[in-house]
Amino acid sequence: MDSRYHPQKIEAKWQKRWQADNLFKVVEAPDQKKYYLLEMFPYPSGKIHMGHVRNYTIGDVVARYKRMRGFNVLHPMGWDAFGMPAENAAIANNTHPAKWTYENINAMRAQLKRIGFSYDWDRELATCRPEYYRWEQWLFLKMVEKGMAYRKESYVNWCEPCQTVLANEQVEAGMCWRCGKPVRQKKLWQWFFKITDFAEDLLVHCDMLPGWPDKVTTMQRNWIGKSMGAEIRFAVKDSDALISVFTTRPDTIFGATFMCLAPEHPLVPELAAGTEQEAAVTAFVDRIALQDRSSKAIENYEKEGVFTGAYCINPMNGRQMPIYTANFALMEYGTGAVMSVPAHDQRDFDFARKYDLPVVVVVSPPDEALDGDTMAAAYTDDGTMVNSGDFNGMPNRKAMEAITDYMDKNDLGKKTVSFRLRDWGISRQRYWGAPIPMIHCPDCGIVPVPESDLPIVLPEDADLLEGGRSPLPTLDEFVRTRCPQCGREDARRETDTMDTFVESSWYFDRYCSPRCDTAMFDTAAVDYWMPVDQYIGGVEHAILHLLYSRYYTRVLEAMGLVKFKEPFTRLLTQGMVCKETTACPEHGFLFPEQVVDGDDDTRTCIECGKPVTVGRVEKMSKSKKNVIDPNVLLDQYGADTTRLFCLFAAPPERDLEWSDQGVEGSYRFLQRVWRLAERWLPVVADCKNAPVDPATLTGSFKEVYRKTHETIKRVTQDIEERFHFNTVISAVMELVNTMQAIEDLKADDASKQTVRFGLETAVLLLSPIVPHFCEELWEALGYNQSVLLSAWPVFDEAATIKDEVEVVVQVNGKLRSRFNAALDADPESLKERALADERIIAFVGEKPIKKVITVKNKLVNIVV
């Protein structure tokens, strides 16, 4: 081996050999236990960032470790290549989405290979390829056939500059998450997946995911949002219309004094039509359509509304209730109608006071009478029923059920369950996505594309229109088609494309047989590999991607295509990579390479020389320029140092704070191990595969043997139980330190065998973390096959137990010496050893000893 560690030379050598040997290629092996390790695949932005490096390094360590433990490991990689991120990036870079995407895939693949990840590249997939999205088109047709997919007109979040629908999560403070422009409400015909059919099952199984972080399952439960309550029907005065309301407080029905409808509610324009309120209602609805309509945003709005000019009838007491349209009512919660009870709901109370509406108390607190005219705030606790007819005097909790039963018997309402979850709108009015395989015929209506015509291929040579608008509606060669039912030649294809979350909701199944051309996947392969044993990705995907993947798997299970409901057995959500920001008063945020470090700890801008302001530590982002280009690290330190730092700086679930000193420290550690190997390899070369007899060991060699077994135990447990690779690395560092403390290697075989055992173990334990480095050392140790093909070392529990301990000797509380003693040695023997120590004798001299304090297995303190 070279006398110096040359990472770039070593890494290129081993990556070439891995590829030549097909080291990472994997096939189904029914007689071998499988392990499916998967990291969330990236969209092809063109460059790997440090968040990718950290995520994929964590996964690679687990994949390599499991393989060394004897598992048949599936570890694939691909590209989430459709959707707005890729399309908007292409537009910003003045290029075509297809060209941008495929060039970026090539660039990012090369970067991932350079970092040494153990992917089976034969299974690579890109979701923008027709051979991939053909099968989600096929499943869409099956879902339409079974009523699992449907089309309806609904209000959506619409971004005019991006010309597309946005999910609520893609609207931030009323602005589009991509372009930053205002989002408004727009009524469009949309395709939906009936995820609500599985709401209860998705919720129940949140309690059956012990391998998931609690915070993620809690977020999923809250998003599904199950509520128990009653559906109550209110007749509209002088109309046949009924307003259905869901409420969790049927006990307050007698206190309902007005009704509020969401501005998007279909009854709002109908009720206001022809009344003197019509103009005011229309203006209000149009204005609210420009606001952020997420539940989080609405909490911060001032409550406001407009009277529609219509009234409804309280079914329990006949009260005429004015109907308002109000900004705090949401179509996505309940039925889009709110039975407003101002005495017992603070939001309703504020609205009632603002618009001078009556407040009627129906739940009275103990020993206090409330007056609706003088109340300062709503009363929301439990109490006794008042002003509620035959239910007066009942505890309100008991009255909930009694009132619900009464309404059910009298056809006024019923007990029901409501979910916050709404059906998944998958239509996107964008170009770069999977075409929806439906046809609009003037005679037959909407009909499915015949399966034999799949895939409906996205024309990749189409030019985007001004503002990024989709060209599909303007392309006659794409749009015009023959109706498969009646044969009309002027039928038109659907020009909406599918939400990119559809592609990412089943890619893990496709990895099992990515070249299958007769079905979505080979069922035998899926039966062998699925579900994913360990999934790794960012917590920002804790709701939508994971929820949609769980739903899509249930659809496949309902159709008999898979035999499981949950796609991911264990989930790890890794923390973010963070770094301090730096800013110049003239040039704004600066990249790290634009900052010059001075000798006196000052920092200046490379452009103007002015002092730089150091900001707080934040997630690395291009907008704030606090990013580190992985290529810079790979060029300077190599892949293994980069991997080592990403794992050593923090546990995987915690945020990682970037440190240039930490990177340098990781590099120095690898150099220390290299020098240790260089020192001992010539001496231990002739004792390869020789067993160690621990009974013959003494002194430092005995400690190396014990420390080696202890390190195997610690590393194995930390990987198996917690994925805490930072403590894994710390344990190996301690082993290296113990080996470095050997001053001279005895000539006897046992000593040499012990040192080789420790050195080989260090290489094996580090190999999943720094694979190129360890391949080189493994070869230098005399092995002619990859270290990845070696078995994970096994520890001997008995060998980890110390039979000696180091005892510290103090004089008047100050450390003066130390010695090794038998474990659990008696205090008198420790005292004798301490007083006989030459260094202690020199310190004590002729001074009289007042007392000697001993602490078992730890110290002796001599007081003079």
PyMOL commands that set and color helices and strands:
alter all, ss='L'
color gray80, all
select helices_A, chain A and resi 7-21+50-68+84-92+97-115+121-123+130-145+168-170+195-208+214-224+250-255+267-272+278-288+295-298+342-344+346-355+389-391+396-409+451-453+466-468+472-474+476-479+500-503+507-510+523-529+539-541+544-558+592-594+630-636+639-648+660-687+694-696+699-721+725-740+749-766+771-780+787-789+797-800+827-836+838-844
alter helices_A, ss='H'
color red, helices_A
select strands_A, chain A and resi 34-39+72-74+149-159+164-166+171-172+175-176+183-193+226-236+242-247+258-261+305-313+320-326+337-340+363-364+384-385+413-419+424-425+427-428+438-441+445-448+480-481+491-493+497-498+532-538+568-574+577-584+588-589+595-597+603-605+613-619+656-657+804-811+814-822+851-855+859-863
alter strands_A, ss='S'
color yellow, strands_A
deselect
rebuild
show_as cartoon
